[in-house]
Amino acid sequence: DKSLITNIDNSKNRIILEKLISLFKALNIDMICEGVENDMQKVLLNKMGCNKIQGYLYSKPISVEEFNEKYNIKN
């Protein structure tokens, strides 16, 4: 949940995230953390074992057409 990521520097949120990531790994379930907006959040999530993230750190939401144009994808 984005609220956990936004307040990742809060010790309770960090513990919740660590446990969730551990649980998903133990169950062999892919997990994507969303709402990542800065490098500090990315680094902490990577240290916790989550390497699949999305958020404004990489891009604001864009349409399929904008994506295809940006990455030169032809249909």
mmCIF file of the N, C-alpha and C atoms, coordinates in Angstrom:
data_MODEL
# 
_entry.id   MODEL 
# 
loop_
_atom_site.group_PDB 
_atom_site.id 
_atom_site.type_symbol 
_atom_site.label_atom_id 
_atom_site.label_alt_id 
_atom_site.label_comp_id 
_atom_site.label_asym_id 
_atom_site.label_entity_id 
_atom_site.label_seq_id 
_atom_site.pdbx_PDB_ins_code 
_atom_site.Cartn_x 
_atom_site.Cartn_y 
_atom_site.Cartn_z 
_atom_site.occupancy 
_atom_site.B_iso_or_equiv 
_atom_site.pdbx_formal_charge 
_atom_site.auth_seq_id 
_atom_site.auth_comp_id 
_atom_site.auth_asym_id 
_atom_site.auth_atom_id 
_atom_site.pdbx_PDB_model_num 
ATOM 1   N N  . ASP A 1 1  ? 0.840  -1.179  0.000   1.00 0.00 ? 1  ASP A N  1 
ATOM 2   C CA . ASP A 1 1  ? 0.000  0.000   0.000   1.00 0.00 ? 1  ASP A CA 1 
ATOM 3   C C  . ASP A 1 1  ? 0.886  1.244   0.000   1.00 0.00 ? 1  ASP A C  1 
ATOM 4   N N  . LYS A 1 2  ? 0.485  2.208   -0.794  1.00 0.00 ? 2  LYS A N  1 
ATOM 5   C CA . LYS A 1 2  ? 1.274  3.424   -0.939  1.00 0.00 ? 2  LYS A CA 1 
ATOM 6   C C  . LYS A 1 2  ? 1.519  4.125   0.396   1.00 0.00 ? 2  LYS A C  1 
ATOM 7   N N  . SER A 1 3  ? 0.560  4.067   1.310   1.00 0.00 ? 3  SER A N  1 
ATOM 8   C CA . SER A 1 3  ? 0.738  4.766   2.590   1.00 0.00 ? 3  SER A CA 1 
ATOM 9   C C  . SER A 1 3  ? 1.899  4.175   3.385   1.00 0.00 ? 3  SER A C  1 
ATOM 10  N N  . LEU A 1 4  ? 2.149  2.886   3.257   1.00 0.00 ? 4  LEU A N  1 
ATOM 11  C CA . LEU A 1 4  ? 3.302  2.275   3.920   1.00 0.00 ? 4  LEU A CA 1 
ATOM 12  C C  . LEU A 1 4  ? 4.601  2.761   3.300   1.00 0.00 ? 4  LEU A C  1 
ATOM 13  N N  . ILE A 1 5  ? 4.605  2.897   1.980   1.00 0.00 ? 5  ILE A N  1 
ATOM 14  C CA . ILE A 1 5  ? 5.803  3.339   1.272   1.00 0.00 ? 5  ILE A CA 1 
ATOM 15  C C  . ILE A 1 5  ? 6.079  4.812   1.565   1.00 0.00 ? 5  ILE A C  1 
ATOM 16  N N  . THR A 1 6  ? 5.025  5.635   1.535   1.00 0.00 ? 6  THR A N  1 
ATOM 17  C CA . THR A 1 6  ? 5.183  7.069   1.778   1.00 0.00 ? 6  THR A CA 1 
ATOM 18  C C  . THR A 1 6  ? 5.806  7.328   3.142   1.00 0.00 ? 6  THR A C  1 
ATOM 19  N N  . ASN A 1 7  ? 5.408  6.546   4.129   1.00 0.00 ? 7  ASN A N  1 
ATOM 20  C CA . ASN A 1 7  ? 5.908  6.716   5.496   1.00 0.00 ? 7  ASN A CA 1 
ATOM 21  C C  . ASN A 1 7  ? 6.862  5.586   5.887   1.00 0.00 ? 7  ASN A C  1 
ATOM 22  N N  . ILE A 1 8  ? 7.718  5.179   4.954   1.00 0.00 ? 8  ILE A N  1 
ATOM 23  C CA . ILE A 1 8  ? 8.618  4.056   5.177   1.00 0.00 ? 8  ILE A CA 1 
ATOM 24  C C  . ILE A 1 8  ? 9.624  4.340   6.292   1.00 0.00 ? 8  ILE A C  1 
ATOM 25  N N  . ASP A 1 9  ? 9.867  5.614   6.591   1.00 0.00 ? 9  ASP A N  1 
ATOM 26  C CA . ASP A 1 9  ? 10.798 5.943   7.666   1.00 0.00 ? 9  ASP A CA 1 
ATOM 27  C C  . ASP A 1 9  ? 10.180 5.763   9.051   1.00 0.00 ? 9  ASP A C  1 
ATOM 28  N N  . ASN A 1 10 ? 8.868  5.515   9.106   1.00 0.00 ? 10 ASN A N  1 
ATOM 29  C CA . ASN A 1 10 ? 8.192  5.192   10.366  1.00 0.00 ? 10 ASN A CA 1 
ATOM 30  C C  . ASN A 1 10 ? 8.514  3.747   10.721  1.00 0.00 ? 10 ASN A C  1 
ATOM 31  N N  . SER A 1 11 ? 8.992  3.499   11.942  1.00 0.00 ? 11 SER A N  1 
ATOM 32  C CA . SER A 1 11 ? 9.443  2.156   12.309  1.00 0.00 ? 11 SER A CA 1 
ATOM 33  C C  . SER A 1 11 ? 8.334  1.112   12.209  1.00 0.00 ? 11 SER A C  1 
ATOM 34  N N  . LYS A 1 12 ? 7.107  1.476   12.557  1.00 0.00 ? 12 LYS A N  1 
ATOM 35  C CA . LYS A 1 12 ? 5.999  0.508   12.456  1.00 0.00 ? 12 LYS A CA 1 
ATOM 36  C C  . LYS A 1 12 ? 5.738  0.137   11.002  1.00 0.00 ? 12 LYS A C  1 
ATOM 37  N N  . ASN A 1 13 ? 5.736  1.116   10.115  1.00 0.00 ? 13 ASN A N  1 
ATOM 38  C CA . ASN A 1 13 ? 5.526  0.830   8.695   1.00 0.00 ? 13 ASN A CA 1 
ATOM 39  C C  . ASN A 1 13 ? 6.646  -0.031  8.138   1.00 0.00 ? 13 ASN A C  1 
ATOM 40  N N  . ARG A 1 14 ? 7.864  0.247   8.575   1.00 0.00 ? 14 ARG A N  1 
ATOM 41  C CA . ARG A 1 14 ? 9.002  -0.532  8.091   1.00 0.00 ? 14 ARG A CA 1 
ATOM 42  C C  . ARG A 1 14 ? 8.886  -1.990  8.527   1.00 0.00 ? 14 ARG A C  1 
ATOM 43  N N  . ILE A 1 15 ? 8.478  -2.217  9.766   1.00 0.00 ? 15 ILE A N  1 
ATOM 44  C CA . ILE A 1 15 ? 8.299  -3.587  10.261  1.00 0.00 ? 15 ILE A CA 1 
ATOM 45  C C  . ILE A 1 15 ? 7.204  -4.300  9.466   1.00 0.00 ? 15 ILE A C  1 
ATOM 46  N N  . ILE A 1 16 ? 6.099  -3.614  9.210   1.00 0.00 ? 16 ILE A N  1 
ATOM 47  C CA . ILE A 1 16 ? 5.005  -4.209  8.429   1.00 0.00 ? 16 ILE A CA 1 
ATOM 48  C C  . ILE A 1 16 ? 5.511  -4.593  7.043   1.00 0.00 ? 16 ILE A C  1 
ATOM 49  N N  . LEU A 1 17 ? 6.225  -3.681  6.388   1.00 0.00 ? 17 LEU A N  1 
ATOM 50  C CA . LEU A 1 17 ? 6.757  -3.967  5.053   1.00 0.00 ? 17 LEU A CA 1 
ATOM 51  C C  . LEU A 1 17 ? 7.727  -5.136  5.070   1.00 0.00 ? 17 LEU A C  1 
ATOM 52  N N  . GLU A 1 18 ? 8.635  -5.164  6.045   1.00 0.00 ? 18 GLU A N  1 
ATOM 53  C CA . GLU A 1 18 ? 9.588  -6.267  6.136   1.00 0.00 ? 18 GLU A CA 1 
ATOM 54  C C  . GLU A 1 18 ? 8.877  -7.605  6.284   1.00 0.00 ? 18 GLU A C  1 
ATOM 55  N N  . LYS A 1 19 ? 7.856  -7.642  7.117   1.00 0.00 ? 19 LYS A N  1 
ATOM 56  C CA . LYS A 1 19 ? 7.111  -8.892  7.342   1.00 0.00 ? 19 LYS A CA 1 
ATOM 57  C C  . LYS A 1 19 ? 6.317  -9.294  6.103   1.00 0.00 ? 19 LYS A C  1 
ATOM 58  N N  . LEU A 1 20 ? 5.695  -8.313  5.441   1.00 0.00 ? 20 LEU A N  1 
ATOM 59  C CA . LEU A 1 20 ? 4.947  -8.624  4.217   1.00 0.00 ? 20 LEU A CA 1 
ATOM 60  C C  . LEU A 1 20 ? 5.865  -9.171  3.129   1.00 0.00 ? 20 LEU A C  1 
ATOM 61  N N  . ILE A 1 21 ? 7.000  -8.529  2.949   1.00 0.00 ? 21 ILE A N  1 
ATOM 62  C CA . ILE A 1 21 ? 7.951  -8.988  1.933   1.00 0.00 ? 21 ILE A CA 1 
ATOM 63  C C  . ILE A 1 21 ? 8.432  -10.396 2.267   1.00 0.00 ? 21 ILE A C  1 
ATOM 64  N N  . SER A 1 22 ? 8.726  -10.645 3.514   1.00 0.00 ? 22 SER A N  1 
ATOM 65  C CA . SER A 1 22 ? 9.164  -11.971 3.955   1.00 0.00 ? 22 SER A CA 1 
ATOM 66  C C  . SER A 1 22 ? 8.076  -13.018 3.720   1.00 0.00 ? 22 SER A C  1 
ATOM 67  N N  . LEU A 1 23 ? 6.844  -12.673 4.048   1.00 0.00 ? 23 LEU A N  1 
ATOM 68  C CA . LEU A 1 23 ? 5.718  -13.590 3.854   1.00 0.00 ? 23 LEU A CA 1 
ATOM 69  C C  . LEU A 1 23 ? 5.522  -13.915 2.378   1.00 0.00 ? 23 LEU A C  1 
ATOM 70  N N  . PHE A 1 24 ? 5.523  -12.901 1.533   1.00 0.00 ? 24 PHE A N  1 
ATOM 71  C CA . PHE A 1 24 ? 5.335  -13.135 0.101   1.00 0.00 ? 24 PHE A CA 1 
ATOM 72  C C  . PHE A 1 24 ? 6.456  -13.994 -0.462  1.00 0.00 ? 24 PHE A C  1 
ATOM 73  N N  . LYS A 1 25 ? 7.696  -13.749 -0.019  1.00 0.00 ? 25 LYS A N  1 
ATOM 74  C CA . LYS A 1 25 ? 8.819  -14.565 -0.486  1.00 0.00 ? 25 LYS A CA 1 
ATOM 75  C C  . LYS A 1 25 ? 8.657  -16.016 -0.039  1.00 0.00 ? 25 LYS A C  1 
ATOM 76  N N  . ALA A 1 26 ? 8.248  -16.218 1.210   1.00 0.00 ? 26 ALA A N  1 
ATOM 77  C CA . ALA A 1 26 ? 8.069  -17.578 1.740   1.00 0.00 ? 26 ALA A CA 1 
ATOM 78  C C  . ALA A 1 26 ? 6.982  -18.328 0.983   1.00 0.00 ? 26 ALA A C  1 
ATOM 79  N N  . LEU A 1 27 ? 5.962  -17.598 0.532   1.00 0.00 ? 27 LEU A N  1 
ATOM 80  C CA . LEU A 1 27 ? 4.861  -18.207 -0.222  1.00 0.00 ? 27 LEU A CA 1 
ATOM 81  C C  . LEU A 1 27 ? 5.122  -18.229 -1.724  1.00 0.00 ? 27 LEU A C  1 
ATOM 82  N N  . ASN A 1 28 ? 6.297  -17.738 -2.116  1.00 0.00 ? 28 ASN A N  1 
ATOM 83  C CA . ASN A 1 28 ? 6.684  -17.684 -3.526  1.00 0.00 ? 28 ASN A CA 1 
ATOM 84  C C  . ASN A 1 28 ? 5.676  -16.893 -4.363  1.00 0.00 ? 28 ASN A C  1 
ATOM 85  N N  . ILE A 1 29 ? 5.268  -15.749 -3.828  1.00 0.00 ? 29 ILE A N  1 
ATOM 86  C CA . ILE A 1 29 ? 4.324  -14.856 -4.502  1.00 0.00 ? 29 ILE A CA 1 
ATOM 87  C C  . ILE A 1 29 ? 5.058  -13.584 -4.896  1.00 0.00 ? 29 ILE A C  1 
ATOM 88  N N  . ASP A 1 30 ? 4.936  -13.207 -6.179  1.00 0.00 ? 30 ASP A N  1 
ATOM 89  C CA . ASP A 1 30 ? 5.547  -11.953 -6.621  1.00 0.00 ? 30 ASP A CA 1 
ATOM 90  C C  . ASP A 1 30 ? 4.883  -10.774 -5.936  1.00 0.00 ? 30 ASP A C  1 
ATOM 91  N N  . MET A 1 31 ? 5.684  -9.790  -5.583  1.00 0.00 ? 31 MET A N  1 
ATOM 92  C CA . MET A 1 31 ? 5.186  -8.601  -4.906  1.00 0.00 ? 31 MET A CA 1 
ATOM 93  C C  . MET A 1 31 ? 5.753  -7.380  -5.595  1.00 0.00 ? 31 MET A C  1 
ATOM 94  N N  . ILE A 1 32 ? 4.896  -6.420  -5.884  1.00 0.00 ? 32 ILE A N  1 
ATOM 95  C CA . ILE A 1 32 ? 5.330  -5.153  -6.452  1.00 0.00 ? 32 ILE A CA 1 
ATOM 96  C C  . ILE A 1 32 ? 4.924  -4.050  -5.482  1.00 0.00 ? 32 ILE A C  1 
ATOM 97  N N  . CYS A 1 33 ? 5.904  -3.296  -5.000  1.00 0.00 ? 33 CYS A N  1 
ATOM 98  C CA . CYS A 1 33 ? 5.604  -2.165  -4.118  1.00 0.00 ? 33 CYS A CA 1 
ATOM 99  C C  . CYS A 1 33 ? 5.300  -0.953  -4.991  1.00 0.00 ? 33 CYS A C  1 
ATOM 100 N N  . GLU A 1 34 ? 4.178  -0.342  -4.743  1.00 0.00 ? 34 GLU A N  1 
ATOM 101 C CA . GLU A 1 34 ? 3.784  0.806   -5.547  1.00 0.00 ? 34 GLU A CA 1 
ATOM 102 C C  . GLU A 1 34 ? 3.855  2.082   -4.723  1.00 0.00 ? 34 GLU A C  1 
ATOM 103 N N  . GLY A 1 35 ? 3.942  3.175   -5.434  1.00 0.00 ? 35 GLY A N  1 
ATOM 104 C CA . GLY A 1 35 ? 3.992  4.473   -4.769  1.00 0.00 ? 35 GLY A CA 1 
ATOM 105 C C  . GLY A 1 35 ? 5.390  4.918   -4.401  1.00 0.00 ? 35 GLY A C  1 
ATOM 106 N N  . VAL A 1 36 ? 6.402  4.307   -5.015  1.00 0.00 ? 36 VAL A N  1 
ATOM 107 C CA . VAL A 1 36 ? 7.790  4.675   -4.721  1.00 0.00 ? 36 VAL A CA 1 
ATOM 108 C C  . VAL A 1 36 ? 8.097  5.990   -5.436  1.00 0.00 ? 36 VAL A C  1 
ATOM 109 N N  . GLU A 1 37 ? 8.488  6.989   -4.644  1.00 0.00 ? 37 GLU A N  1 
ATOM 110 C CA . GLU A 1 37 ? 8.678  8.326   -5.194  1.00 0.00 ? 37 GLU A CA 1 
ATOM 111 C C  . GLU A 1 37 ? 10.098 8.854   -5.078  1.00 0.00 ? 37 GLU A C  1 
ATOM 112 N N  . ASN A 1 38 ? 10.960 8.183   -4.299  1.00 0.00 ? 38 ASN A N  1 
ATOM 113 C CA . ASN A 1 38 ? 12.319 8.705   -4.155  1.00 0.00 ? 38 ASN A CA 1 
ATOM 114 C C  . ASN A 1 38 ? 13.322 7.561   -3.951  1.00 0.00 ? 38 ASN A C  1 
ATOM 115 N N  . ASP A 1 39 ? 14.594 7.917   -4.088  1.00 0.00 ? 39 ASP A N  1 
ATOM 116 C CA . ASP A 1 39 ? 15.665 6.915   -3.999  1.00 0.00 ? 39 ASP A CA 1 
ATOM 117 C C  . ASP A 1 39 ? 15.749 6.263   -2.622  1.00 0.00 ? 39 ASP A C  1 
ATOM 118 N N  . MET A 1 40 ? 15.482 7.024   -1.565  1.00 0.00 ? 40 MET A N  1 
ATOM 119 C CA . MET A 1 40 ? 15.550 6.464   -0.215  1.00 0.00 ? 40 MET A CA 1 
ATOM 120 C C  . MET A 1 40 ? 14.559 5.308   -0.067  1.00 0.00 ? 40 MET A C  1 
ATOM 121 N N  . GLN A 1 41 ? 13.340 5.493   -0.570  1.00 0.00 ? 41 GLN A N  1 
ATOM 122 C CA . GLN A 1 41 ? 12.330 4.430   -0.510  1.00 0.00 ? 41 GLN A CA 1 
ATOM 123 C C  . GLN A 1 41 ? 12.794 3.219   -1.311  1.00 0.00 ? 41 GLN A C  1 
ATOM 124 N N  . LYS A 1 42 ? 13.339 3.464   -2.481  1.00 0.00 ? 42 LYS A N  1 
ATOM 125 C CA . LYS A 1 42 ? 13.825 2.374   -3.338  1.00 0.00 ? 42 LYS A CA 1 
ATOM 126 C C  . LYS A 1 42 ? 14.943 1.595   -2.651  1.00 0.00 ? 42 LYS A C  1 
ATOM 127 N N  . VAL A 1 43 ? 15.906 2.302   -2.072  1.00 0.00 ? 43 VAL A N  1 
ATOM 128 C CA . VAL A 1 43 ? 17.028 1.652   -1.398  1.00 0.00 ? 43 VAL A CA 1 
ATOM 129 C C  . VAL A 1 43 ? 16.543 0.804   -0.225  1.00 0.00 ? 43 VAL A C  1 
ATOM 130 N N  . LEU A 1 44 ? 15.651 1.370   0.597   1.00 0.00 ? 44 LEU A N  1 
ATOM 131 C CA . LEU A 1 44 ? 15.146 0.622   1.747   1.00 0.00 ? 44 LEU A CA 1 
ATOM 132 C C  . LEU A 1 44 ? 14.375 -0.620  1.309   1.00 0.00 ? 44 LEU A C  1 
ATOM 133 N N  . LEU A 1 45 ? 13.544 -0.483  0.286   1.00 0.00 ? 45 LEU A N  1 
ATOM 134 C CA . LEU A 1 45 ? 12.784 -1.639  -0.207  1.00 0.00 ? 45 LEU A CA 1 
ATOM 135 C C  . LEU A 1 45 ? 13.721 -2.711  -0.763  1.00 0.00 ? 45 LEU A C  1 
ATOM 136 N N  . ASN A 1 46 ? 14.743 -2.293  -1.478  1.00 0.00 ? 46 ASN A N  1 
ATOM 137 C CA . ASN A 1 46 ? 15.724 -3.255  -1.995  1.00 0.00 ? 46 ASN A CA 1 
ATOM 138 C C  . ASN A 1 46 ? 16.424 -3.981  -0.859  1.00 0.00 ? 46 ASN A C  1 
ATOM 139 N N  . LYS A 1 47 ? 16.792 -3.254  0.203   1.00 0.00 ? 47 LYS A N  1 
ATOM 140 C CA . LYS A 1 47 ? 17.439 -3.875  1.358   1.00 0.00 ? 47 LYS A CA 1 
ATOM 141 C C  . LYS A 1 47 ? 16.510 -4.873  2.038   1.00 0.00 ? 47 LYS A C  1 
ATOM 142 N N  . MET A 1 48 ? 15.194 -4.613  1.977   1.00 0.00 ? 48 MET A N  1 
ATOM 143 C CA . MET A 1 48 ? 14.206 -5.518  2.575   1.00 0.00 ? 48 MET A CA 1 
ATOM 144 C C  . MET A 1 48 ? 13.944 -6.733  1.691   1.00 0.00 ? 48 MET A C  1 
ATOM 145 N N  . GLY A 1 49 ? 14.430 -6.681  0.448   1.00 0.00 ? 49 GLY A N  1 
ATOM 146 C CA . GLY A 1 49 ? 14.259 -7.817  -0.445  1.00 0.00 ? 49 GLY A CA 1 
ATOM 147 C C  . GLY A 1 49 ? 13.222 -7.624  -1.525  1.00 0.00 ? 49 GLY A C  1 
ATOM 148 N N  . CYS A 1 50 ? 12.670 -6.417  -1.630  1.00 0.00 ? 50 CYS A N  1 
ATOM 149 C CA . CYS A 1 50 ? 11.688 -6.149  -2.691  1.00 0.00 ? 50 CYS A CA 1 
ATOM 150 C C  . CYS A 1 50 ? 12.397 -5.438  -3.834  1.00 0.00 ? 50 CYS A C  1 
ATOM 151 N N  . ASN A 1 51 ? 12.481 -6.107  -4.981  1.00 0.00 ? 51 ASN A N  1 
ATOM 152 C CA . ASN A 1 51 ? 13.160 -5.507  -6.119  1.00 0.00 ? 51 ASN A CA 1 
ATOM 153 C C  . ASN A 1 51 ? 12.216 -5.175  -7.267  1.00 0.00 ? 51 ASN A C  1 
ATOM 154 N N  . LYS A 1 52 ? 10.926 -5.307  -7.027  1.00 0.00 ? 52 LYS A N  1 
ATOM 155 C CA . LYS A 1 52 ? 9.937  -4.921  -8.029  1.00 0.00 ? 52 LYS A CA 1 
ATOM 156 C C  . LYS A 1 52 ? 9.141  -3.749  -7.468  1.00 0.00 ? 52 LYS A C  1 
ATOM 157 N N  . ILE A 1 53 ? 9.371  -2.589  -8.071  1.00 0.00 ? 53 ILE A N  1 
ATOM 158 C CA . ILE A 1 53 ? 8.702  -1.395  -7.578  1.00 0.00 ? 53 ILE A CA 1 
ATOM 159 C C  . ILE A 1 53 ? 8.164  -0.584  -8.742  1.00 0.00 ? 53 ILE A C  1 
ATOM 160 N N  . GLN A 1 54 ? 7.194  0.250   -8.435  1.00 0.00 ? 54 GLN A N  1 
ATOM 161 C CA . GLN A 1 54 ? 6.676  1.185   -9.426  1.00 0.00 ? 54 GLN A CA 1 
ATOM 162 C C  . GLN A 1 54 ? 6.329  2.469   -8.712  1.00 0.00 ? 54 GLN A C  1 
ATOM 163 N N  . GLY A 1 55 ? 6.279  3.528   -9.464  1.00 0.00 ? 55 GLY A N  1 
ATOM 164 C CA . GLY A 1 55 ? 5.913  4.806   -8.874  1.00 0.00 ? 55 GLY A CA 1 
ATOM 165 C C  . GLY A 1 55 ? 6.502  5.978   -9.628  1.00 0.00 ? 55 GLY A C  1 
ATOM 166 N N  . TYR A 1 56 ? 6.247  7.153   -9.113  1.00 0.00 ? 56 TYR A N  1 
ATOM 167 C CA . TYR A 1 56 ? 6.681  8.393   -9.738  1.00 0.00 ? 56 TYR A CA 1 
ATOM 168 C C  . TYR A 1 56 ? 8.202  8.499   -9.831  1.00 0.00 ? 56 TYR A C  1 
ATOM 169 N N  . LEU A 1 57 ? 8.930  7.699   -9.061  1.00 0.00 ? 57 LEU A N  1 
ATOM 170 C CA . LEU A 1 57 ? 10.381 7.692   -9.179  1.00 0.00 ? 57 LEU A CA 1 
ATOM 171 C C  . LEU A 1 57 ? 10.782 7.406   -10.623 1.00 0.00 ? 57 LEU A C  1 
ATOM 172 N N  . TYR A 1 58 ? 10.021 6.564   -11.288 1.00 0.00 ? 58 TYR A N  1 
ATOM 173 C CA . TYR A 1 58 ? 10.317 6.191   -12.669 1.00 0.00 ? 58 TYR A CA 1 
ATOM 174 C C  . TYR A 1 58 ? 9.494  6.973   -13.677 1.00 0.00 ? 58 TYR A C  1 
ATOM 175 N N  . SER A 1 59 ? 8.198  7.130   -13.403 1.00 0.00 ? 59 SER A N  1 
ATOM 176 C CA . SER A 1 59 ? 7.346  7.827   -14.356 1.00 0.00 ? 59 SER A CA 1 
ATOM 177 C C  . SER A 1 59 ? 5.971  8.071   -13.762 1.00 0.00 ? 59 SER A C  1 
ATOM 178 N N  . LYS A 1 60 ? 5.401  9.177   -14.132 1.00 0.00 ? 60 LYS A N  1 
ATOM 179 C CA . LYS A 1 60 ? 3.987  9.395   -13.835 1.00 0.00 ? 60 LYS A CA 1 
ATOM 180 C C  . LYS A 1 60 ? 3.202  8.528   -14.813 1.00 0.00 ? 60 LYS A C  1 
ATOM 181 N N  . PRO A 1 61 ? 1.946  8.213   -14.502 1.00 0.00 ? 61 PRO A N  1 
ATOM 182 C CA . PRO A 1 61 ? 1.157  7.393   -15.421 1.00 0.00 ? 61 PRO A CA 1 
ATOM 183 C C  . PRO A 1 61 ? 1.070  8.037   -16.805 1.00 0.00 ? 61 PRO A C  1 
ATOM 184 N N  . ILE A 1 62 ? 1.232  7.201   -17.833 1.00 0.00 ? 62 ILE A N  1 
ATOM 185 C CA . ILE A 1 62 ? 1.105  7.673   -19.212 1.00 0.00 ? 62 ILE A CA 1 
ATOM 186 C C  . ILE A 1 62 ? 0.235  6.689   -19.988 1.00 0.00 ? 62 ILE A C  1 
ATOM 187 N N  . SER A 1 63 ? -0.305 7.164   -21.082 1.00 0.00 ? 63 SER A N  1 
ATOM 188 C CA . SER A 1 63 ? -1.165 6.312   -21.913 1.00 0.00 ? 63 SER A CA 1 
ATOM 189 C C  . SER A 1 63 ? -0.310 5.310   -22.687 1.00 0.00 ? 63 SER A C  1 
ATOM 190 N N  . VAL A 1 64 ? -0.967 4.321   -23.244 1.00 0.00 ? 64 VAL A N  1 
ATOM 191 C CA . VAL A 1 64 ? -0.282 3.316   -24.062 1.00 0.00 ? 64 VAL A CA 1 
ATOM 192 C C  . VAL A 1 64 ? 0.393  3.999   -25.248 1.00 0.00 ? 64 VAL A C  1 
ATOM 193 N N  . GLU A 1 65 ? -0.300 4.950   -25.835 1.00 0.00 ? 65 GLU A N  1 
ATOM 194 C CA . GLU A 1 65 ? 0.252  5.658   -26.993 1.00 0.00 ? 65 GLU A CA 1 
ATOM 195 C C  . GLU A 1 65 ? 1.528  6.428   -26.607 1.00 0.00 ? 65 GLU A C  1 
ATOM 196 N N  . GLU A 1 66 ? 1.491  7.100   -25.468 1.00 0.00 ? 66 GLU A N  1 
ATOM 197 C CA . GLU A 1 66 ? 2.675  7.830   -25.006 1.00 0.00 ? 66 GLU A CA 1 
ATOM 198 C C  . GLU A 1 66 ? 3.825  6.870   -24.716 1.00 0.00 ? 66 GLU A C  1 
ATOM 199 N N  . PHE A 1 67 ? 3.510  5.731   -24.110 1.00 0.00 ? 67 PHE A N  1 
ATOM 200 C CA . PHE A 1 67 ? 4.522  4.727   -23.808 1.00 0.00 ? 67 PHE A CA 1 
ATOM 201 C C  . PHE A 1 67 ? 5.173  4.230   -25.089 1.00 0.00 ? 67 PHE A C  1 
ATOM 202 N N  . ASN A 1 68 ? 4.335  3.861   -26.064 1.00 0.00 ? 68 ASN A N  1 
ATOM 203 C CA . ASN A 1 68 ? 4.852  3.350   -27.329 1.00 0.00 ? 68 ASN A CA 1 
ATOM 204 C C  . ASN A 1 68 ? 5.728  4.377   -28.038 1.00 0.00 ? 68 ASN A C  1 
ATOM 205 N N  . GLU A 1 69 ? 5.309  5.642   -27.985 1.00 0.00 ? 69 GLU A N  1 
ATOM 206 C CA . GLU A 1 69 ? 6.091  6.698   -28.615 1.00 0.00 ? 69 GLU A CA 1 
ATOM 207 C C  . GLU A 1 69 ? 7.410  6.921   -27.866 1.00 0.00 ? 69 GLU A C  1 
ATOM 208 N N  . LYS A 1 70 ? 7.336  6.952   -26.558 1.00 0.00 ? 70 LYS A N  1 
ATOM 209 C CA . LYS A 1 70 ? 8.530  7.202   -25.734 1.00 0.00 ? 70 LYS A CA 1 
ATOM 210 C C  . LYS A 1 70 ? 9.587  6.123   -25.946 1.00 0.00 ? 70 LYS A C  1 
ATOM 211 N N  . TYR A 1 71 ? 9.148  4.867   -26.059 1.00 0.00 ? 71 TYR A N  1 
ATOM 212 C CA . TYR A 1 71 ? 10.090 3.752   -26.204 1.00 0.00 ? 71 TYR A CA 1 
ATOM 213 C C  . TYR A 1 71 ? 10.174 3.217   -27.624 1.00 0.00 ? 71 TYR A C  1 
ATOM 214 N N  . ASN A 1 72 ? 9.650  4.036   -28.576 1.00 0.00 ? 72 ASN A N  1 
ATOM 215 C CA . ASN A 1 72 ? 9.760  3.730   -30.004 1.00 0.00 ? 72 ASN A CA 1 
ATOM 216 C C  . ASN A 1 72 ? 9.245  2.331   -30.346 1.00 0.00 ? 72 ASN A C  1 
ATOM 217 N N  . ILE A 1 73 ? 8.068  2.009   -29.797 1.00 0.00 ? 73 ILE A N  1 
ATOM 218 C CA . ILE A 1 73 ? 7.444  0.704   -30.042 1.00 0.00 ? 73 ILE A CA 1 
ATOM 219 C C  . ILE A 1 73 ? 6.417  0.876   -31.160 1.00 0.00 ? 73 ILE A C  1 
ATOM 220 N N  . LYS A 1 74 ? 6.549  0.020   -32.155 1.00 0.00 ? 74 LYS A N  1 
ATOM 221 C CA . LYS A 1 74 ? 5.625  0.081   -33.298 1.00 0.00 ? 74 LYS A CA 1 
ATOM 222 C C  . LYS A 1 74 ? 4.664  -1.083  -33.198 1.00 0.00 ? 74 LYS A C  1 
ATOM 223 N N  . ASN A 1 75 ? 3.397  -0.811  -33.463 1.00 0.00 ? 75 ASN A N  1 
ATOM 224 C CA . ASN A 1 75 ? 2.370  -1.873  -33.409 1.00 0.00 ? 75 ASN A CA 1 
ATOM 225 C C  . ASN A 1 75 ? 2.352  -2.670  -34.678 1.00 0.00 ? 75 ASN A C  1 
# 
